[in-house]
Amino acid sequence: MEKAKVSVTQLFAMMFIFNLGTAVIVGYGIGAKKDAWLAILFGMGGGIVLFFIYYLLFRYYPNVPLTGYVRKVFGKYVGWIIGLLYVLSFVYMAARNVRDFGTLLVSSTLKKTPLLAINLLFVLVICYVLYLGIEVLGRTAEVFIVILLLLGITGNFLVLVSGDVDFHRLQPFLEHGWKLPLTVAFKDVLFFPFGEMIAFTMLLPYLNRPKLVKGVWLSVIVSSGLLLSWTASLNIAALGVNVVERSVFPTLLAIGKVNLLNFIERLDAIVVFTMLLTVFFKVSIFLYGAVMGIVDLFKLNNHQQILLPIGAIVIFLSMTMASSFPEHLEEGYHVLRHYFVGIHLLIPLLMLLVVMIRNGFKKKGRSKSTIT
């Protein structure tokens, strides 16, 4: 493992920015239509349940990353294969987020710039930061979370005073009943982004105060969940549910409508810069998790020697995973529904059950030996 220590503040900053990711820009939870905000809150509740699964596993193995304790639970060979599965999922998710960011930039500001050029430069910068170490990424997050919050406050204020917002567009409440928001919450919202936070199980061994993980993780889930719910509500109130459903980046569209006194307008840069920050840290965490997983599984000396090769794979995948952006979104929708249910919920839950049963038998054995 890398010889580094991450503070609680740095962990909170990285987790918070990670959780916003692309969810703050896309039509997050819009499958629930006007009740998208409610579906996000339900998903946030499910995210808290997922957290306790990850947290209990961390309590059993506080000094080992996910790829390490999966081998302790399932055995050397089966555990190695499952660990590799997690590494591949981290690489895949890094590539998806790179594609999302590149597409936003090409469609909004750099329309004549090749997508490959944007993705290449973006990943190279991330590789450089990760080459310097996880502590550098943590300190960077401490600075940029302040900038991100200032951008968010500014953007929200301008949209609210633009005159385009009508919260009556959120009515009627539960137009399609409870079933729709609950279905969207536990099929889509739960695993993106709350389930994706499993990537942080690769970073937790670096914490300088591991006892505070519980409070930090829970506070991130609640704060980011409430913020995402508010953003979904504001987008619907500003654009209407039909426009949000059809739009790829509704937040960009909502802030693009702002025109105050024919002077304050063309504020797309706020959304682009917000996504630059959030996706930068999200890709960094996924890429770091993948690299450290490879180091752990293949017993390498350090992570620096494989950063560029894995970064090259991420760039290649981001360009070839889909021929168009709608196809890219559709593919991600199916992946979230099927593949991630296994790696975010079923495998961790099975690991926890196995560990709890083993520890139960160990305690019984100890008590019997004490009696005899």
C-alpha positions as CSV (number, residue, x, y, z in Angstrom):
1,M,0.0,0.0,0.0
2,E,1.0,3.6,-0.5
3,K,2.5,5.3,2.6
4,A,-0.1,8.0,3.0
5,K,-2.6,9.4,5.5
6,V,-6.0,11.0,4.6
7,S,-7.7,13.3,7.1
8,V,-11.4,13.2,7.9
9,T,-11.9,16.6,6.2
10,Q,-10.2,15.4,3.1
11,L,-12.3,12.2,3.0
12,F,-15.5,14.2,3.4
13,A,-14.5,16.6,0.6
14,M,-13.6,13.7,-1.8
15,M,-16.8,11.7,-0.9
16,F,-19.1,14.8,-1.3
17,I,-17.7,15.8,-4.7
18,F,-17.6,12.2,-5.8
19,N,-21.3,11.7,-4.9
20,L,-22.4,14.7,-6.9
21,G,-20.4,13.6,-10.0
22,T,-22.6,13.6,-13.1
23,A,-25.8,13.2,-11.1
24,V,-26.0,16.9,-10.5
25,I,-25.9,17.6,-14.2
26,V,-28.0,14.9,-15.8
27,G,-31.7,14.2,-15.4
28,Y,-31.2,12.3,-12.2
29,G,-34.2,10.3,-11.0
30,I,-36.4,11.7,-13.8
31,G,-37.9,8.2,-14.4
32,A,-40.1,9.1,-11.4
33,K,-41.3,12.2,-13.4
34,K,-42.5,15.0,-11.1
35,D,-41.6,12.9,-8.0
36,A,-37.9,12.6,-9.0
37,W,-36.9,14.5,-5.9
38,L,-38.8,12.0,-3.8
39,A,-37.2,9.0,-5.6
40,I,-33.8,10.5,-4.8
41,L,-34.7,10.7,-1.1
42,F,-35.8,7.1,-1.1
43,G,-32.5,6.2,-2.9
44,M,-30.6,8.1,-0.2
45,G,-32.3,5.9,2.4
46,G,-31.2,2.8,0.5
47,G,-27.7,4.3,0.3
48,I,-27.6,4.5,4.1
49,V,-28.4,0.7,4.2
50,L,-25.6,0.0,1.7
51,F,-23.2,2.1,3.8
52,F,-23.8,-0.1,6.9
53,I,-22.9,-3.2,4.9
54,Y,-19.6,-1.6,3.7
55,Y,-18.9,-0.1,7.1
56,L,-19.4,-3.4,9.0
57,L,-17.0,-5.1,6.5
58,F,-14.5,-2.2,7.2
59,R,-14.8,-2.8,10.9
60,Y,-13.8,-6.4,10.4
61,Y,-10.9,-5.5,8.1
62,P,-9.8,-1.9,9.0
63,N,-6.3,-2.2,7.5
64,V,-7.2,-4.0,4.2
65,P,-8.7,-2.7,1.0
66,L,-11.7,-4.3,-0.6
67,T,-9.6,-6.5,-3.0
68,G,-7.7,-7.7,0.1
69,Y,-10.6,-8.8,2.3
70,V,-12.6,-10.3,-0.5
71,R,-9.8,-12.9,-0.7
72,K,-9.9,-13.5,3.0
73,V,-13.7,-14.1,2.9
74,F,-14.1,-16.1,-0.3
75,G,-10.7,-17.8,-0.4
76,K,-7.5,-17.2,-2.4
77,Y,-8.7,-18.1,-5.9
78,V,-12.4,-17.2,-5.9
79,G,-11.7,-14.0,-4.0
80,W,-9.0,-13.1,-6.5
81,I,-11.5,-13.4,-9.4
82,I,-14.1,-11.3,-7.5
83,G,-11.4,-8.7,-6.7
84,L,-10.5,-8.5,-10.3
85,L,-14.2,-8.0,-11.1
86,Y,-14.3,-5.0,-8.8
87,V,-11.1,-3.6,-10.5
88,L,-12.7,-3.9,-13.9
89,S,-15.9,-2.2,-12.7
90,F,-13.8,0.7,-11.4
91,V,-12.1,1.0,-14.8
92,Y,-15.4,0.9,-16.6
93,M,-17.0,3.6,-14.4
94,A,-14.0,5.8,-14.8
95,A,-14.3,5.5,-18.6
96,R,-18.1,6.3,-18.4
97,N,-17.6,9.4,-16.5
98,V,-14.8,10.6,-18.8
99,R,-17.2,10.1,-21.7
100,D,-19.9,12.0,-19.9
101,F,-17.6,15.0,-19.3
102,G,-16.1,15.0,-22.8
103,T,-19.6,14.9,-24.4
104,L,-20.8,17.8,-22.2
105,L,-17.8,19.9,-23.1
106,V,-18.1,19.2,-26.8
107,S,-21.8,19.9,-26.9
108,S,-21.7,23.1,-24.9
109,T,-18.5,25.0,-25.3
110,L,-15.7,23.3,-27.4
111,K,-17.9,22.2,-30.3
112,K,-15.0,22.0,-32.8
113,T,-12.6,20.1,-30.5
114,P,-12.3,16.4,-31.0
115,L,-13.7,14.3,-28.2
116,L,-10.4,12.3,-28.0
117,A,-8.4,15.4,-27.3
118,I,-10.6,16.4,-24.4
119,N,-10.6,12.9,-22.9
120,L,-6.9,12.4,-23.4
121,L,-5.9,15.7,-21.6
122,F,-8.5,15.1,-18.8
123,V,-7.1,11.6,-18.0
124,L,-3.5,12.7,-18.2
125,V,-4.1,15.4,-15.6
126,I,-5.8,12.9,-13.3
127,C,-2.9,10.4,-13.8
128,Y,-0.4,13.1,-12.8
129,V,-2.3,13.9,-9.6
130,L,-2.6,10.3,-8.7
131,Y,1.1,9.8,-9.4
132,L,1.7,12.3,-6.7
133,G,-0.4,10.3,-4.2
134,I,-3.8,10.1,-2.6
135,E,-2.8,12.8,0.0
136,V,-2.4,15.3,-2.9
137,L,-5.8,14.4,-4.2
138,G,-7.3,14.9,-0.7
139,R,-5.7,18.3,-0.2
140,T,-6.9,19.3,-3.7
141,A,-10.5,18.2,-2.7
142,E,-10.3,20.5,0.4
143,V,-9.7,23.5,-1.8
144,F,-12.1,22.7,-4.6
145,I,-15.1,21.8,-2.4
146,V,-15.2,25.5,-1.4
147,I,-15.2,26.6,-5.1
148,L,-17.8,24.0,-5.9
149,L,-20.1,25.2,-3.1
150,L,-19.7,28.8,-4.2
151,L,-20.5,27.9,-7.8
152,G,-23.6,26.0,-6.6
153,I,-24.9,28.8,-4.5
154,T,-24.4,31.3,-7.4
155,G,-26.0,29.1,-9.9
156,N,-29.0,28.3,-7.7
157,F,-29.5,32.0,-6.8
158,L,-29.5,33.1,-10.5
159,V,-31.9,30.4,-11.6
160,L,-34.3,31.3,-8.7
161,V,-34.3,35.0,-9.5
162,S,-34.5,34.5,-13.3
163,G,-38.3,34.3,-13.2
164,D,-38.4,30.9,-15.0
165,V,-39.0,28.9,-11.8
166,D,-42.5,27.7,-11.0
167,F,-42.7,25.2,-8.2
168,H,-46.3,24.4,-9.2
169,R,-44.8,22.3,-12.0
170,L,-43.9,19.8,-9.3
171,Q,-47.6,19.2,-8.6
172,P,-49.5,17.0,-8.2
173,F,-47.6,15.2,-5.5
174,L,-47.4,11.4,-6.2
175,E,-49.2,11.8,-9.5
176,H,-48.4,8.2,-10.3
177,G,-48.6,6.8,-6.8
178,W,-45.9,5.5,-4.5
179,K,-44.9,2.7,-6.7
180,L,-43.1,4.7,-9.4
181,P,-40.7,6.8,-7.2
182,L,-39.9,3.6,-5.1
183,T,-39.2,1.6,-8.2
184,V,-36.9,4.3,-9.7
185,A,-35.2,4.7,-6.3
186,F,-34.2,1.1,-5.8
187,K,-33.6,0.3,-9.5
188,D,-31.6,3.4,-10.5
189,V,-31.0,6.0,-7.9
190,L,-29.7,3.6,-5.2
191,F,-26.7,2.3,-7.2
192,F,-25.9,5.7,-8.9
193,P,-24.2,7.3,-7.1
194,F,-24.7,5.8,-3.6
195,G,-23.7,2.3,-4.5
196,E,-20.7,3.6,-6.4
197,M,-19.2,4.8,-3.1
198,I,-18.0,1.2,-2.6
199,A,-14.9,2.6,-4.4
200,F,-13.9,4.3,-1.2
201,T,-13.4,0.9,0.5
202,M,-10.1,1.0,-1.4
203,L,-9.2,4.3,0.4
204,L,-10.4,3.7,4.0
205,P,-7.2,2.0,5.2
206,Y,-5.4,5.3,4.6
207,L,-7.5,7.2,7.2
208,N,-5.7,8.8,10.1
209,R,-8.8,8.6,12.3
210,P,-10.7,5.5,11.1
211,K,-13.2,5.7,14.0
212,L,-14.8,8.7,12.3
213,V,-15.6,6.9,9.1
214,K,-19.2,6.3,10.2
215,G,-20.1,10.0,10.8
216,V,-18.3,11.2,7.7
217,W,-19.9,8.7,5.3
218,L,-23.4,9.2,6.7
219,S,-23.1,13.0,6.6
220,V,-22.0,12.8,2.9
221,I,-24.9,10.5,1.9
222,V,-27.5,12.8,3.6
223,S,-26.0,16.2,2.4
224,S,-25.3,15.1,-1.2
225,G,-28.7,13.3,-1.3
226,L,-30.6,16.4,-0.2
227,L,-28.6,18.6,-2.7
228,L,-29.3,16.2,-5.6
229,S,-33.0,16.1,-4.6
230,W,-33.1,19.9,-4.6
231,T,-31.4,20.1,-8.0
232,A,-33.9,17.7,-9.5
233,S,-36.8,19.8,-8.1
234,L,-35.3,23.1,-9.4
235,N,-34.7,21.7,-12.9
236,I,-38.4,20.5,-13.1
237,A,-39.6,23.8,-11.7
238,A,-37.6,25.8,-14.2
239,L,-38.1,23.6,-17.3
240,G,-41.1,21.4,-16.7
241,V,-40.9,17.6,-16.4
242,N,-41.3,17.0,-20.2
243,V,-38.3,19.1,-21.1
244,V,-36.2,17.5,-18.3
245,E,-37.1,14.0,-19.6
246,R,-36.0,14.9,-23.1
247,S,-32.8,16.8,-22.1
248,V,-29.4,15.1,-21.7
249,F,-28.1,17.8,-19.4
250,P,-31.1,19.6,-17.9
251,T,-29.1,21.6,-15.4
252,L,-27.1,23.1,-18.3
253,L,-30.4,24.0,-20.0
254,A,-31.9,25.5,-16.8
255,I,-29.0,27.8,-16.1
256,G,-28.7,28.6,-19.8
257,K,-32.2,30.2,-19.6
258,V,-31.0,32.8,-17.1
259,N,-31.1,36.3,-18.5
260,L,-31.1,39.1,-16.0
261,L,-31.5,42.6,-17.4
262,N,-30.1,41.5,-20.7
263,F,-26.7,41.6,-19.0
264,I,-26.2,38.5,-16.9
265,E,-26.6,35.6,-19.3
266,R,-24.6,32.8,-21.0
267,L,-23.9,31.1,-17.7
268,D,-23.2,27.7,-19.1
269,A,-19.7,28.0,-17.8
270,I,-20.9,27.5,-14.2
271,V,-22.3,24.1,-15.1
272,V,-19.3,23.1,-17.2
273,F,-16.9,24.0,-14.5
274,T,-19.0,22.2,-11.9
275,M,-19.0,19.1,-13.9
276,L,-15.2,19.5,-14.5
277,L,-14.7,19.4,-10.7
278,T,-17.1,16.7,-9.8
279,V,-16.1,14.3,-12.6
280,F,-12.4,15.0,-12.0
281,F,-12.6,13.6,-8.5
282,K,-15.0,10.8,-9.4
283,V,-12.7,9.5,-12.2
284,S,-9.7,10.0,-9.9
285,I,-11.3,7.8,-7.1
286,F,-12.4,5.1,-9.6
287,L,-9.0,5.1,-11.3
288,Y,-7.1,5.1,-8.0
289,G,-9.3,2.2,-6.7
290,A,-8.6,0.2,-9.9
291,V,-4.9,0.9,-9.8
292,M,-4.5,0.0,-6.1
293,G,-6.6,-3.1,-6.7
294,I,-4.2,-4.2,-9.4
295,V,-1.3,-3.5,-7.1
296,D,-2.9,-5.6,-4.4
297,L,-4.0,-8.5,-6.6
298,F,-0.7,-8.8,-8.6
299,K,1.6,-8.0,-5.6
300,L,3.3,-5.0,-7.4
301,N,5.7,-2.7,-5.7
302,N,3.8,0.6,-6.3
303,H,0.9,2.1,-8.2
304,Q,2.9,4.6,-10.1
305,Q,4.2,2.2,-12.7
306,I,0.8,1.2,-13.9
307,L,-1.0,4.5,-13.8
308,L,-0.4,5.4,-17.5
309,P,-1.3,2.0,-18.9
310,I,-4.6,1.9,-16.9
311,G,-5.2,5.6,-17.9
312,A,-4.8,4.6,-21.6
313,I,-7.3,1.8,-21.2
314,V,-9.8,4.3,-19.7
315,I,-9.3,6.7,-22.6
316,F,-9.8,3.8,-25.1
317,L,-13.0,2.6,-23.4
318,S,-14.4,6.1,-23.1
319,M,-14.1,6.4,-26.9
320,T,-15.3,3.0,-27.9
321,M,-17.9,1.9,-25.4
322,A,-20.7,3.4,-27.5
323,S,-21.0,4.9,-31.0
324,S,-23.3,7.7,-29.8
325,F,-24.2,9.4,-26.5
326,P,-27.8,8.1,-26.5
327,E,-26.4,4.6,-26.9
328,H,-23.9,5.4,-24.1
329,L,-26.8,6.4,-21.8
330,E,-28.9,3.4,-22.7
331,E,-25.9,1.0,-22.0
332,G,-25.3,2.6,-18.6
333,Y,-29.0,2.3,-17.7
334,H,-28.9,-1.5,-18.3
335,V,-25.5,-1.9,-16.5
336,L,-26.9,-0.1,-13.4
337,R,-30.0,-2.3,-13.3
338,H,-28.2,-5.7,-13.6
339,Y,-24.5,-5.8,-13.2
340,F,-24.2,-3.2,-10.3
341,V,-26.9,-4.9,-8.3
342,G,-24.4,-7.8,-7.9
343,I,-21.2,-5.8,-7.1
344,H,-22.8,-3.1,-5.0
345,L,-25.3,-5.1,-3.0
346,L,-25.3,-8.9,-3.4
347,I,-21.5,-9.6,-3.1
348,P,-20.9,-7.2,-0.2
349,L,-24.0,-8.6,1.6
350,L,-22.8,-12.2,1.1
351,M,-19.4,-11.2,2.3
352,L,-20.8,-9.7,5.5
353,L,-23.0,-12.8,6.2
354,V,-20.0,-15.1,5.7
355,V,-17.8,-13.0,8.1
356,M,-20.5,-12.8,10.7
357,I,-21.2,-16.5,10.6
358,R,-17.4,-17.3,10.8
359,N,-17.0,-14.9,13.8
360,G,-20.1,-16.5,15.5
361,F,-18.5,-19.9,15.2
362,K,-15.1,-18.6,16.5
363,K,-16.8,-17.1,19.5
364,K,-18.6,-20.3,20.3
365,G,-15.3,-22.2,20.0
366,R,-13.6,-19.9,22.3
367,S,-16.4,-20.1,24.9
368,K,-16.4,-23.9,24.8
369,S,-12.6,-24.0,25.2
370,T,-12.9,-21.6,28.2
371,I,-15.5,-23.8,29.9
372,T,-13.4,-27.0,29.4
